[in-house]
């Protein structure tokens, strides 16, 4: 343990270690962005994937800044970062709507036309008679209407 950790109360030591591990994981995840290798990856991405990547990175950076402000005792309720996070969230919702719209089932118009045409079509049997069922009427039973 370092000199500064000896000065810390024993109760917060596990929490600090856990925080340090989490911070190391965040640094590892952000490494492609820091190294600049993300630019090489973007050449292979579609425009939708690029937009998602940009939104996620923007949200992550703003969230980290918000957390930093909280640790410094700044009132984040009135800080412009709250508005910025809301703006990014709105764009993320729009992005989700776009991707959901692309995943939605599409109507095959040709198949629908064929289905309706075959359902409505009046099929004829071999004798030339319509196969549609006729209702019993007075004329068929031999009685004429007056």
N, CA, C and O atoms as a GROMACS GRO file, in nm:
protein
  584
    1UNK      N    1   0.084  -0.118   0.000
    1UNK     CA    2   0.000   0.000   0.000
    1UNK      C    3   0.088   0.124   0.000
    1UNK      O    4   0.198   0.123   0.056
    2UNK      N    5   0.039   0.228  -0.062
    2UNK     CA    6   0.118   0.350  -0.069
    2UNK      C    7   0.100   0.432   0.059
    2UNK      O    8   0.019   0.400   0.146
    3UNK      N    9   0.179   0.537   0.065
    3UNK     CA   10   0.175   0.622   0.183
    3UNK      C   11   0.038   0.688   0.200
    3UNK      O   12  -0.012   0.701   0.312
    4UNK      N   13  -0.022   0.727   0.088
    4UNK     CA   14  -0.153   0.793   0.096
    4UNK      C   15  -0.262   0.696   0.142
    4UNK      O   16  -0.358   0.738   0.208
    5UNK      N   17  -0.250   0.568   0.108
    5UNK     CA   18  -0.351   0.472   0.150
    5UNK      C   19  -0.341   0.443   0.299
    5UNK      O   20  -0.440   0.402   0.360
    6UNK      N   21  -0.222   0.462   0.359
    6UNK     CA   22  -0.208   0.444   0.504
    6UNK      C   23  -0.278   0.555   0.579
    6UNK      O   24  -0.322   0.536   0.692
    7UNK      N   25  -0.290   0.670   0.516
    7UNK     CA   26  -0.355   0.784   0.580
    7UNK      C   27  -0.508   0.775   0.569
    7UNK      O   28  -0.579   0.846   0.640
    8UNK      N   29  -0.557   0.691   0.482
    8UNK     CA   30  -0.700   0.676   0.461
    8UNK      C   31  -0.758   0.586   0.570
    8UNK      O   32  -0.691   0.494   0.617
    9UNK      N   33  -0.883   0.613   0.608
    9UNK     CA   34  -0.949   0.524   0.706
    9UNK      C   35  -0.967   0.384   0.646
    9UNK      O   36  -0.986   0.368   0.526
   10UNK      N   37  -0.960   0.285   0.731
   10UNK     CA   38  -0.971   0.145   0.689
   10UNK      C   39  -1.107   0.114   0.627
   10UNK      O   40  -1.116   0.024   0.543
   11UNK      N   41  -1.212   0.186   0.665
   11UNK     CA   42  -1.347   0.159   0.616
   11UNK      C   43  -1.361   0.186   0.466
   11UNK      O   44  -1.440   0.120   0.399
   12UNK      N   45  -1.286   0.282   0.414
   12UNK     CA   46  -1.303   0.316   0.272
   12UNK      C   47  -1.200   0.248   0.182
   12UNK      O   48  -1.206   0.264   0.060
   13UNK      N   49  -1.106   0.174   0.238
   13UNK     CA   50  -1.004   0.106   0.158
   13UNK      C   51  -1.065   0.013   0.053
   13UNK      O   52  -1.026   0.021  -0.063
   14UNK      N   53  -1.160  -0.076   0.089
   14UNK     CA   54  -1.219  -0.164  -0.014
   14UNK      C   55  -1.291  -0.085  -0.124
   14UNK      O   56  -1.285  -0.122  -0.242
   15UNK      N   57  -1.358   0.021  -0.085
   15UNK     CA   58  -1.430   0.102  -0.184
   15UNK      C   59  -1.332   0.169  -0.281
   15UNK      O   60  -1.358   0.177  -0.401
   16UNK      N   61  -1.221   0.216  -0.227
   16UNK     CA   62  -1.120   0.279  -0.313
   16UNK      C   63  -1.056   0.178  -0.408
   16UNK      O   64  -1.030   0.210  -0.524
   17UNK      N   65  -1.033   0.059  -0.360
   17UNK     CA   66  -0.976  -0.045  -0.447
   17UNK      C   67  -1.074  -0.081  -0.559
   17UNK      O   68  -1.034  -0.098  -0.674
   18UNK      N   69  -1.201  -0.092  -0.524
   18UNK     CA   70  -1.304  -0.123  -0.623
   18UNK      C   71  -1.314  -0.010  -0.726
   18UNK      O   72  -1.328  -0.035  -0.846
   19UNK      N   73  -1.307   0.113  -0.678
   19UNK     CA   74  -1.312   0.228  -0.767
   19UNK      C   75  -1.192   0.228  -0.861
   19UNK      O   76  -1.206   0.258  -0.980
   20UNK      N   77  -1.076   0.195  -0.809
   20UNK     CA   78  -0.954   0.192  -0.889
   20UNK      C   79  -0.965   0.086  -1.000
   20UNK      O   80  -0.924   0.111  -1.113
   21UNK      N   81  -1.019  -0.030  -0.967
   21UNK     CA   82  -1.037  -0.135  -1.067
   21UNK      C   83  -1.136  -0.090  -1.174
   21UNK      O   84  -1.115  -0.114  -1.293
   22UNK      N   85  -1.243  -0.025  -1.133
   22UNK     CA   86  -1.341   0.025  -1.229
   22UNK      C   87  -1.281   0.131  -1.320
   22UNK      O   88  -1.308   0.135  -1.440
   23UNK      N   89  -1.200   0.216  -1.262
   23UNK     CA   90  -1.134   0.320  -1.340
   23UNK      C   91  -1.038   0.258  -1.441
   23UNK      O   92  -1.028   0.306  -1.554
   24UNK      N   93  -0.967   0.154  -1.402
   24UNK     CA   94  -0.878   0.085  -1.495
   24UNK      C   95  -0.957   0.024  -1.612
   24UNK      O   96  -0.911   0.027  -1.726
   25UNK      N   97  -1.074  -0.031  -1.583
   25UNK     CA   98  -1.159  -0.088  -1.688
   25UNK      C   99  -1.206   0.020  -1.784
   25UNK      O  100  -1.209  -0.001  -1.906
   26UNK      N  101  -1.243   0.136  -1.731
   26UNK     CA  102  -1.286   0.247  -1.816
   26UNK      C  103  -1.171   0.292  -1.905
   26UNK      O  104  -1.191   0.317  -2.024
   27UNK      N  105  -1.052   0.303  -1.848
   27UNK     CA  106  -0.935   0.343  -1.927
   27UNK      C  107  -0.909   0.243  -2.039
   27UNK      O  108  -0.874   0.282  -2.150
   28UNK      N  109  -0.925   0.115  -2.011
   28UNK     CA  110  -0.903   0.012  -2.112
   28UNK      C  111  -1.007   0.022  -2.224
   28UNK      O  112  -0.974   0.004  -2.341
   29UNK      N  113  -1.131   0.052  -2.188
   29UNK     CA  114  -1.236   0.065  -2.289
   29UNK      C  115  -1.216   0.189  -2.375
   29UNK      O  116  -1.249   0.188  -2.494
   30UNK      N  117  -1.163   0.295  -2.316
   30UNK     CA  118  -1.143   0.420  -2.390
   30UNK      C  119  -1.011   0.423  -2.467
   30UNK      O  120  -0.984   0.518  -2.541
   31UNK      N  121  -0.931   0.321  -2.451
   31UNK     CA  122  -0.800   0.317  -2.515
   31UNK      C  123  -0.808   0.334  -2.667
   31UNK      O  124  -0.728   0.410  -2.722
   32UNK      N  125  -0.901   0.268  -2.738
   32UNK     CA  126  -0.909   0.290  -2.883
   32UNK      C  127  -0.936   0.435  -2.920
   32UNK      O  128  -0.887   0.483  -3.022
   33UNK      N  129  -1.013   0.505  -2.838
   33UNK     CA  130  -1.042   0.645  -2.867
   33UNK      C  131  -0.920   0.732  -2.843
   33UNK      O  132  -0.892   0.824  -2.920
   34UNK      N  133  -0.847   0.702  -2.737
   34UNK     CA  134  -0.730   0.781  -2.702
   34UNK      C  135  -0.616   0.756  -2.801
   34UNK      O  136  -0.547   0.849  -2.841
   35UNK      N  137  -0.597   0.630  -2.842
   35UNK     CA  138  -0.490   0.595  -2.933
   35UNK      C  139  -0.517   0.641  -3.076
   35UNK      O  140  -0.424   0.650  -3.156
   36UNK      N  141  -0.640   0.670  -3.108
   36UNK     CA  142  -0.675   0.715  -3.242
   36UNK      C  143  -0.704   0.599  -3.337
   36UNK      O  144  -0.726   0.622  -3.455
   37UNK      N  145  -0.704   0.477  -3.288
   37UNK     CA  146  -0.730   0.363  -3.376
   37UNK      C  147  -0.878   0.354  -3.414
   37UNK      O  148  -0.914   0.276  -3.502
   38UNK      N  149  -0.961   0.430  -3.349
   38UNK     CA  150  -1.104   0.430  -3.382
   38UNK      C  151  -1.125   0.489  -3.521
   38UNK      O  152  -1.219   0.452  -3.591
   39UNK      N  153  -1.037   0.580  -3.562
   39UNK     CA  154  -1.048   0.639  -3.696
   39UNK      C  155  -1.030   0.532  -3.803
   39UNK      O  156  -1.097   0.534  -3.906
   40UNK      N  157  -0.940   0.438  -3.779
   40UNK     CA  158  -0.919   0.328  -3.874
   40UNK      C  159  -1.042   0.238  -3.880
   40UNK      O  160  -1.077   0.188  -3.986
   41UNK      N  161  -1.106   0.219  -3.766
   41UNK     CA  162  -1.225   0.133  -3.761
   41UNK      C  163  -1.343   0.200  -3.830
   41UNK      O  164  -1.428   0.131  -3.887
   42UNK      N  165  -1.350   0.333  -3.826
   42UNK     CA  166  -1.464   0.403  -3.884
   42UNK      C  167  -1.470   0.392  -4.035
   42UNK      O  168  -1.576   0.408  -4.095
   43UNK      N  169  -1.356   0.363  -4.098
   43UNK     CA  170  -1.357   0.345  -4.242
   43UNK      C  171  -1.441   0.224  -4.282
   43UNK      O  172  -1.498   0.221  -4.391
   44UNK      N  173  -1.450   0.126  -4.194
   44UNK     CA  174  -1.524   0.003  -4.223
   44UNK      C  175  -1.668   0.009  -4.175
   44UNK      O  176  -1.745  -0.083  -4.202
   45UNK      N  177  -1.707   0.115  -4.104
   45UNK     CA  178  -1.841   0.126  -4.046
   45UNK      C  179  -1.938   0.190  -4.143
   45UNK      O  180  -1.899   0.268  -4.231
   46UNK      N  181  -2.066   0.156  -4.126
   46UNK     CA  182  -2.171   0.226  -4.200
   46UNK      C  183  -2.196   0.361  -4.134
   46UNK      O  184  -2.149   0.386  -4.023
   47UNK      N  185  -2.269   0.446  -4.201
   47UNK     CA  186  -2.295   0.579  -4.144
   47UNK      C  187  -2.376   0.569  -4.015
   47UNK      O  188  -2.357   0.649  -3.923
   48UNK      N  189  -2.466   0.471  -4.008
   48UNK     CA  190  -2.546   0.451  -3.887
   48UNK      C  191  -2.457   0.406  -3.770
   48UNK      O  192  -2.473   0.454  -3.658
   49UNK      N  193  -2.364   0.316  -3.796
   49UNK     CA  194  -2.272   0.270  -3.692
   49UNK      C  195  -2.180   0.383  -3.647
   49UNK      O  196  -2.148   0.393  -3.528
   50UNK      N  197  -2.138   0.468  -3.740
   50UNK     CA  198  -2.054   0.584  -3.705
   50UNK      C  199  -2.131   0.678  -3.612
   50UNK      O  200  -2.077   0.728  -3.513
   51UNK      N  201  -2.257   0.703  -3.647
   51UNK     CA  202  -2.339   0.793  -3.565
   51UNK      C  203  -2.358   0.736  -3.426
   51UNK      O  204  -2.350   0.809  -3.327
   52UNK      N  205  -2.384   0.604  -3.417
   52UNK     CA  206  -2.399   0.540  -3.286
   52UNK      C  207  -2.272   0.553  -3.204
   52UNK      O  208  -2.277   0.583  -3.085
   53UNK      N  209  -2.157   0.530  -3.268
   53UNK     CA  210  -2.029   0.540  -3.199
   53UNK      C  211  -2.005   0.681  -3.147
   53UNK      O  212  -1.960   0.700  -3.034
   54UNK      N  213  -2.034   0.778  -3.229
   54UNK     CA  214  -2.016   0.918  -3.189
   54UNK      C  215  -2.108   0.953  -3.072
   54UNK      O  216  -2.066   1.020  -2.978
   55UNK      N  217  -2.233   0.909  -3.078
   55UNK     CA  218  -2.326   0.938  -2.970
   55UNK      C  219  -2.285   0.873  -2.838
   55UNK      O  220  -2.292   0.935  -2.732
   56UNK      N  221  -2.242   0.748  -2.846
   56UNK     CA  222  -2.202   0.678  -2.724
   56UNK      C  223  -2.078   0.744  -2.664
   56UNK      O  224  -2.070   0.762  -2.542
   57UNK      N  225  -1.982   0.781  -2.748
   57UNK     CA  226  -1.861   0.845  -2.694
   57UNK      C  227  -1.894   0.983  -2.637
   57UNK      O  228  -1.839   1.021  -2.533
   58UNK      N  229  -1.981   1.056  -2.703
   58UNK     CA  230  -2.021   1.187  -2.652
   58UNK      C  231  -2.092   1.175  -2.518
   58UNK      O  232  -2.066   1.252  -2.425
   59UNK      N  233  -2.181   1.076  -2.509
   59UNK     CA  234  -2.252   1.056  -2.382
   59UNK      C  235  -2.157   1.013  -2.271
   59UNK      O  236  -2.169   1.058  -2.158
   60UNK      N  237  -2.062   0.927  -2.304
   60UNK     CA  238  -1.966   0.880  -2.203
   60UNK      C  239  -1.880   0.994  -2.152
   60UNK      O  240  -1.856   1.006  -2.032
   61UNK      N  241  -1.833   1.078  -2.242
   61UNK     CA  242  -1.748   1.190  -2.202
   61UNK      C  243  -1.827   1.288  -2.115
   61UNK      O  244  -1.778   1.334  -2.012
   62UNK      N  245  -1.948   1.320  -2.157
   62UNK     CA  246  -2.031   1.411  -2.078
   62UNK      C  247  -2.066   1.352  -1.942
   62UNK      O  248  -2.072   1.424  -1.842
   63UNK      N  249  -2.091   1.222  -1.938
   63UNK     CA  250  -2.122   1.157  -1.810
   63UNK      C  251  -2.001   1.160  -1.717
   63UNK      O  252  -2.015   1.185  -1.597
   64UNK      N  253  -1.884   1.136  -1.772
   64UNK     CA  254  -1.762   1.143  -1.690
   64UNK      C  255  -1.741   1.284  -1.635
   64UNK      O  256  -1.701   1.302  -1.520
   65UNK      N  257  -1.767   1.384  -1.719
   65UNK     CA  258  -1.753   1.522  -1.673
   65UNK      C  259  -1.856   1.553  -1.564
   65UNK      O  260  -1.825   1.621  -1.467
   66UNK      N  261  -1.978   1.502  -1.582
   66UNK     CA  262  -2.082   1.522  -1.481
   66UNK      C  263  -2.039   1.459  -1.348
   66UNK      O  264  -2.057   1.518  -1.242
   67UNK      N  265  -1.980   1.337  -1.356
   67UNK     CA  266  -1.932   1.271  -1.234
   67UNK      C  267  -1.819   1.351  -1.169
   67UNK      O  268  -1.812   1.363  -1.047
   68UNK      N  269  -1.732   1.406  -1.252
   68UNK     CA  270  -1.623   1.488  -1.200
   68UNK      C  271  -1.680   1.610  -1.126
   68UNK      O  272  -1.634   1.642  -1.016
   69UNK      N  273  -1.778   1.676  -1.185
   69UNK     CA  274  -1.839   1.792  -1.120
   69UNK      C  275  -1.903   1.753  -0.987
   69UNK      O  276  -1.895   1.828  -0.890
   70UNK      N  277  -1.965   1.635  -0.984
   70UNK     CA  278  -2.027   1.589  -0.859
   70UNK      C  279  -1.921   1.568  -0.751
   70UNK      O  280  -1.943   1.601  -0.634
   71UNK      N  281  -1.806   1.514  -0.790
   71UNK     CA  282  -1.700   1.491  -0.691
   71UNK      C  283  -1.639   1.620  -0.642
   71UNK      O  284  -1.581   1.625  -0.534
   72UNK      N  285  -1.651   1.727  -0.722
   72UNK     CA  286  -1.596   1.856  -0.683
   72UNK      C  287  -1.696   1.941  -0.604
   72UNK      O  288  -1.665   2.053  -0.564
   73UNK      N  289  -1.815   1.888  -0.584
   73UNK     CA  290  -1.916   1.959  -0.504
   73UNK      C  291  -1.995   2.060  -0.583
   73UNK      O  292  -2.064   2.143  -0.523
   74UNK      N  293  -1.990   2.057  -0.715
   74UNK     CA  294  -2.064   2.152  -0.798
   74UNK      C  295  -2.209   2.105  -0.808
   74UNK      O  296  -2.236   1.986  -0.822
   75UNK      N  297  -2.302   2.201  -0.802
   75UNK     CA  298  -2.444   2.169  -0.816
   75UNK      C  299  -2.472   2.143  -0.963
   75UNK      O  300  -2.479   2.236  -1.043
   76UNK      N  301  -2.488   2.016  -0.999
   76UNK     CA  302  -2.506   1.979  -1.139
   76UNK      C  303  -2.649   1.999  -1.188
   76UNK      O  304  -2.675   1.990  -1.308
   77UNK      N  305  -2.741   2.027  -1.097
   77UNK     CA  306  -2.880   2.049  -1.138
   77UNK      C  307  -2.894   2.176  -1.221
   77UNK      O  308  -2.980   2.184  -1.309
   78UNK      N  309  -2.812   2.273  -1.194
   78UNK     CA  310  -2.819   2.401  -1.264
   78UNK      C  311  -2.704   2.418  -1.364
   78UNK      O  312  -2.696   2.520  -1.431
   79UNK      N  313  -2.618   2.321  -1.374
   79UNK     CA  314  -2.501   2.330  -1.462
   79UNK      C  315  -2.542   2.298  -1.607
   79UNK      O  316  -2.632   2.217  -1.628
   80UNK      N  317  -2.478   2.360  -1.706
   80UNK     CA  318  -2.511   2.334  -1.847
   80UNK      C  319  -2.489   2.187  -1.890
   80UNK      O  320  -2.544   2.145  -1.992
   81UNK      N  321  -2.412   2.112  -1.815
   81UNK     CA  322  -2.388   1.972  -1.850
   81UNK      C  323  -2.517   1.891  -1.847
   81UNK      O  324  -2.533   1.794  -1.922
   82UNK      N  325  -2.609   1.931  -1.760
   82UNK     CA  326  -2.738   1.861  -1.753
   82UNK      C  327  -2.815   1.878  -1.883
   82UNK      O  328  -2.875   1.784  -1.934
   83UNK      N  329  -2.813   1.999  -1.936
   83UNK     CA  330  -2.879   2.025  -2.064
   83UNK      C  331  -2.811   1.946  -2.176
   83UNK      O  332  -2.877   1.891  -2.264
   84UNK      N  333  -2.678   1.941  -2.173
   84UNK     CA  334  -2.604   1.869  -2.276
   84UNK      C  335  -2.633   1.719  -2.272
   84UNK      O  336  -2.649   1.656  -2.376
   85UNK      N  337  -2.639   1.662  -2.153
   85UNK     CA  338  -2.673   1.520  -2.139
   85UNK      C  339  -2.814   1.493  -2.191
   85UNK      O  340  -2.838   1.391  -2.256
   86UNK      N  341  -2.907   1.581  -2.163
   86UNK     CA  342  -3.043   1.567  -2.213
   86UNK      C  343  -3.049   1.574  -2.365
   86UNK      O  344  -3.125   1.501  -2.428
   87UNK      N  345  -2.969   1.663  -2.423
   87UNK     CA  346  -2.964   1.677  -2.568
   87UNK      C  347  -2.911   1.549  -2.634
   87UNK      O  348  -2.965   1.502  -2.734
   88UNK      N  349  -2.805   1.494  -2.575
   88UNK     CA  350  -2.747   1.370  -2.629
   88UNK      C  351  -2.846   1.255  -2.614
   88UNK      O  352  -2.857   1.171  -2.704
   89UNK      N  353  -2.916   1.248  -2.502
   89UNK     CA  354  -3.016   1.143  -2.482
   89UNK      C  355  -3.128   1.154  -2.585
   89UNK      O  356  -3.179   1.052  -2.633
   90UNK      N  357  -3.167   1.277  -2.620
   90UNK     CA  358  -3.271   1.296  -2.721
   90UNK      C  359  -3.224   1.242  -2.856
   90UNK      O  360  -3.300   1.178  -2.928
   91UNK      N  361  -3.098   1.268  -2.891
   91UNK     CA  362  -3.044   1.214  -3.016
   91UNK      C  363  -3.034   1.062  -3.011
   91UNK      O  364  -3.053   0.996  -3.112
   92UNK      N  365  -3.005   1.008  -2.895
   92UNK     CA  366  -2.998   0.862  -2.881
   92UNK      C  367  -3.137   0.801  -2.901
   92UNK      O  368  -3.150   0.694  -2.960
   93UNK      N  369  -3.241   0.867  -2.852
   93UNK     CA  370  -3.378   0.819  -2.873
   93UNK      C  371  -3.413   0.823  -3.023
   93UNK      O  372  -3.476   0.731  -3.074
   94UNK      N  373  -3.373   0.931  -3.091
   94UNK     CA  374  -3.399   0.940  -3.234
   94UNK      C  375  -3.326   0.828  -3.309
   94UNK      O  376  -3.381   0.770  -3.403
   95UNK      N  377  -3.204   0.800  -3.268
   95UNK     CA  378  -3.127   0.693  -3.330
   95UNK      C  379  -3.197   0.558  -3.310
   95UNK      O  380  -3.200   0.475  -3.401
   96UNK      N  381  -3.252   0.538  -3.192
   96UNK     CA  382  -3.323   0.413  -3.164
   96UNK      C  383  -3.448   0.402  -3.251
   96UNK      O  384  -3.480   0.293  -3.298
   97UNK      N  385  -3.518   0.513  -3.272
   97UNK     CA  386  -3.635   0.512  -3.358
   97UNK      C  387  -3.598   0.474  -3.501
   97UNK      O  388  -3.670   0.400  -3.568
   98UNK      N  389  -3.484   0.526  -3.547
   98UNK     CA  390  -3.439   0.496  -3.683
   98UNK      C  391  -3.406   0.348  -3.696
   98UNK      O  392  -3.446   0.284  -3.794
   99UNK      N  393  -3.334   0.294  -3.600
   99UNK     CA  394  -3.297   0.152  -3.608
   99UNK      C  395  -3.419   0.062  -3.592
   99UNK      O  396  -3.428  -0.042  -3.656
  100UNK      N  397  -3.515   0.102  -3.507
  100UNK     CA  398  -3.638   0.024  -3.490
  100UNK      C  399  -3.720   0.025  -3.619
  100UNK      O  400  -3.780  -0.076  -3.656
  101UNK      N  401  -3.722   0.139  -3.687
  101UNK     CA  402  -3.795   0.152  -3.812
  101UNK      C  403  -3.735   0.061  -3.919
  101UNK      O  404  -3.807   0.004  -4.001
  102UNK      N  405  -3.603   0.049  -3.919
  102UNK     CA  406  -3.537  -0.038  -4.016
  102UNK      C  407  -3.565  -0.186  -3.987
  102UNK      O  408  -3.570  -0.267  -4.079
  103UNK      N  409  -3.583  -0.220  -3.860
  103UNK     CA  410  -3.607  -0.358  -3.822
  103UNK      C  411  -3.754  -0.397  -3.837
  103UNK      O  412  -3.787  -0.516  -3.833
  104UNK      N  413  -3.843  -0.301  -3.853
  104UNK     CA  414  -3.986  -0.327  -3.860
  104UNK      C  415  -4.019  -0.410  -3.984
  104UNK      O  416  -3.954  -0.395  -4.087
  105UNK      N  417  -4.118  -0.498  -3.974
  105UNK     CA  418  -4.155  -0.579  -4.091
  105UNK      C  419  -4.212  -0.491  -4.201
  105UNK      O  420  -4.280  -0.392  -4.175
  106UNK      N  421  -4.184  -0.530  -4.323
  106UNK     CA  422  -4.232  -0.455  -4.439
  106UNK      C  423  -4.342  -0.535  -4.508
  106UNK      O  424  -4.343  -0.658  -4.506
  107UNK      N  425  -4.434  -0.463  -4.570
  107UNK     CA  426  -4.544  -0.526  -4.643
  107UNK      C  427  -4.495  -0.559  -4.784
  107UNK      O  428  -4.444  -0.472  -4.855
  108UNK      N  429  -4.509  -0.684  -4.822
  108UNK     CA  430  -4.477  -0.726  -4.957
  108UNK      C  431  -4.601  -0.702  -5.041
  108UNK      O  432  -4.696  -0.781  -5.038
  109UNK      N  433  -4.601  -0.592  -5.116
  109UNK     CA  434  -4.721  -0.551  -5.190
  109UNK      C  435  -4.761  -0.654  -5.295
  109UNK      O  436  -4.880  -0.678  -5.316
  110UNK      N  437  -4.664  -0.713  -5.361
  110UNK     CA  438  -4.695  -0.813  -5.464
  110UNK      C  439  -4.766  -0.933  -5.405
  110UNK      O  440  -4.865  -0.981  -5.460
  111UNK      N  441  -4.714  -0.981  -5.291
  111UNK     CA  442  -4.776  -1.096  -5.226
  111UNK      C  443  -4.916  -1.061  -5.176
  111UNK      O  444  -5.007  -1.144  -5.185
  112UNK      N  445  -4.934  -0.941  -5.124
  112UNK     CA  446  -5.065  -0.899  -5.075
  112UNK      C  447  -5.166  -0.892  -5.191
  112UNK      O  448  -5.281  -0.932  -5.175
  113UNK      N  449  -5.123  -0.841  -5.307
  113UNK     CA  450  -5.213  -0.833  -5.423
  113UNK      C  451  -5.253  -0.973  -5.470
  113UNK      O  452  -5.370  -0.998  -5.499
  114UNK      N  453  -5.156  -1.063  -5.476
  114UNK     CA  454  -5.186  -1.200  -5.518
  114UNK      C  455  -5.282  -1.267  -5.420
  114UNK      O  456  -5.374  -1.338  -5.461
  115UNK      N  457  -5.260  -1.245  -5.291
  115UNK     CA  458  -5.346  -1.304  -5.188
  115UNK      C  459  -5.490  -1.254  -5.203
  115UNK      O  460  -5.584  -1.334  -5.200
  116UNK      N  461  -5.506  -1.124  -5.219
  116UNK     CA  462  -5.641  -1.067  -5.232
  116UNK      C  463  -5.706  -1.110  -5.363
  116UNK      O  464  -5.826  -1.139  -5.367
  117UNK      N  465  -5.627  -1.113  -5.470
  117UNK     CA  466  -5.682  -1.152  -5.599
  117UNK      C  467  -5.733  -1.295  -5.595
  117UNK      O  468  -5.840  -1.324  -5.648
  118UNK      N  469  -5.658  -1.385  -5.533
  118UNK     CA  470  -5.702  -1.524  -5.526
  118UNK      C  471  -5.820  -1.540  -5.431
  118UNK      O  472  -5.901  -1.631  -5.451
  119UNK      N  473  -5.832  -1.458  -5.332
  119UNK     CA  474  -5.944  -1.468  -5.238
  119UNK      C  475  -6.073  -1.415  -5.300
  119UNK      O  476  -6.182  -1.464  -5.269
  120UNK      N  477  -6.061  -1.317  -5.387
  120UNK     CA  478  -6.180  -1.255  -5.447
  120UNK      C  479  -6.220  -1.324  -5.577
  120UNK      O  480  -6.337  -1.318  -5.615
  121UNK      N  481  -6.128  -1.387  -5.645
  121UNK     CA  482  -6.150  -1.448  -5.776
  121UNK      C  483  -6.264  -1.550  -5.771
  121UNK      O  484  -6.272  -1.630  -5.678
  122UNK      N  485  -6.351  -1.547  -5.873
  122UNK     CA  486  -6.465  -1.638  -5.882
  122UNK      C  487  -6.420  -1.761  -5.961
  122UNK      O  488  -6.414  -1.758  -6.084
  123UNK      N  489  -6.391  -1.867  -5.893
  123UNK     CA  490  -6.347  -1.990  -5.956
  123UNK      C  491  -6.465  -2.058  -6.025
  123UNK      O  492  -6.576  -2.058  -5.971
  124UNK      N  493  -6.444  -2.116  -6.141
  124UNK     CA  494  -6.547  -2.189  -6.215
  124UNK      C  495  -6.513  -2.337  -6.207
  124UNK      O  496  -6.397  -2.376  -6.215
  125UNK      N  497  -6.616  -2.419  -6.191
  125UNK     CA  498  -6.590  -2.563  -6.193
  125UNK      C  499  -6.590  -2.611  -6.339
  125UNK      O  500  -6.601  -2.529  -6.430
  126UNK      N  501  -6.578  -2.740  -6.362
  126UNK     CA  502  -6.564  -2.796  -6.497
  126UNK      C  503  -6.688  -2.772  -6.582
  126UNK      O  504  -6.676  -2.756  -6.704
  127UNK      N  505  -6.802  -2.768  -6.524
  127UNK     CA  506  -6.927  -2.750  -6.599
  127UNK      C  507  -6.953  -2.605  -6.632
  127UNK      O  508  -7.053  -2.573  -6.696
  128UNK      N  509  -6.866  -2.515  -6.590
  128UNK     CA  510  -6.887  -2.374  -6.619
  128UNK      C  511  -6.970  -2.305  -6.514
  128UNK      O  512  -6.996  -2.185  -6.524
  129UNK      N  513  -7.012  -2.378  -6.413
  129UNK     CA  514  -7.092  -2.321  -6.306
  129UNK      C  515  -7.001  -2.253  -6.205
  129UNK      O  516  -6.887  -2.295  -6.183
  130UNK      N  517  -7.050  -2.152  -6.147
  130UNK     CA  518  -6.976  -2.083  -6.042
  130UNK      C  519  -6.976  -2.170  -5.917
  130UNK      O  520  -7.077  -2.232  -5.884
  131UNK      N  521  -6.866  -2.173  -5.849
  131UNK     CA  522  -6.858  -2.253  -5.727
  131UNK      C  523  -6.906  -2.176  -5.606
  131UNK      O  524  -6.906  -2.227  -5.494
  132UNK      N  525  -6.948  -2.053  -5.630
  132UNK     CA  526  -6.999  -1.976  -5.517
  132UNK      C  527  -7.130  -2.038  -5.471
  132UNK      O  528  -7.210  -2.083  -5.554
  133UNK      N  529  -7.152  -2.041  -5.347
  133UNK     CA  530  -7.270  -2.102  -5.289
  133UNK      C  531  -7.389  -2.006  -5.303
  133UNK      O  532  -7.381  -1.889  -5.268
  134UNK      N  533  -7.496  -2.060  -5.354
  134UNK     CA  534  -7.617  -1.978  -5.369
  134UNK      C  535  -7.706  -2.002  -5.248
  134UNK      O  536  -7.715  -2.113  -5.195
  135UNK      N  537  -7.770  -1.898  -5.208
  135UNK     CA  538  -7.862  -1.909  -5.095
  135UNK      C  539  -7.996  -1.962  -5.144
  135UNK      O  540  -8.038  -1.934  -5.256
  136UNK      N  541  -8.063  -2.037  -5.061
  136UNK     CA  542  -8.196  -2.088  -5.094
  136UNK      C  543  -8.290  -1.970  -5.107
  136UNK      O  544  -8.300  -1.885  -5.019
  137UNK      N  545  -8.360  -1.969  -5.219
  137UNK     CA  546  -8.456  -1.861  -5.238
  137UNK      C  547  -8.588  -1.923  -5.284
  137UNK      O  548  -8.596  -2.043  -5.309
  138UNK      N  549  -8.687  -1.841  -5.294
  138UNK     CA  550  -8.817  -1.887  -5.336
  138UNK      C  551  -8.814  -1.935  -5.480
  138UNK      O  552  -8.886  -2.028  -5.516
  139UNK      N  553  -8.731  -1.872  -5.564
  139UNK     CA  554  -8.723  -1.910  -5.705
  139UNK      C  555  -8.666  -2.051  -5.721
  139UNK      O  556  -8.712  -2.126  -5.807
  140UNK      N  557  -8.568  -2.086  -5.641
  140UNK     CA  558  -8.505  -2.215  -5.652
  140UNK      C  559  -8.600  -2.326  -5.605
  140UNK      O  560  -8.595  -2.438  -5.656
  141UNK      N  561  -8.685  -2.296  -5.511
  141UNK     CA  562  -8.776  -2.398  -5.459
  141UNK      C  563  -8.901  -2.414  -5.546
  141UNK      O  564  -8.990  -2.493  -5.516
  142UNK      N  565  -8.906  -2.337  -5.653
  142UNK     CA  566  -9.018  -2.352  -5.745
  142UNK      C  567  -9.126  -2.248  -5.721
  142UNK      O  568  -9.221  -2.241  -5.799
  143UNK      N  569  -9.119  -2.169  -5.621
  143UNK     CA  570  -9.218  -2.067  -5.594
  143UNK      C  571  -9.167  -1.935  -5.647
  143UNK      O  572  -9.049  -1.902  -5.630
  144UNK      N  573  -9.253  -1.861  -5.708
  144UNK     CA  574  -9.214  -1.732  -5.762
  144UNK      C  575  -9.262  -1.623  -5.666
  144UNK      O  576  -9.364  -1.634  -5.600
  145UNK      N  577  -9.182  -1.519  -5.664
  145UNK     CA  578  -9.220  -1.403  -5.582
  145UNK      C  579  -9.330  -1.327  -5.650
  145UNK      O  580  -9.335  -1.321  -5.772
  146UNK      N  581  -9.416  -1.269  -5.573
  146UNK     CA  582  -9.524  -1.189  -5.627
  146UNK      C  583  -9.495  -1.045  -5.623
  146UNK      O  584  -9.577  -0.964  -5.665
   0.00000   0.00000   0.00000
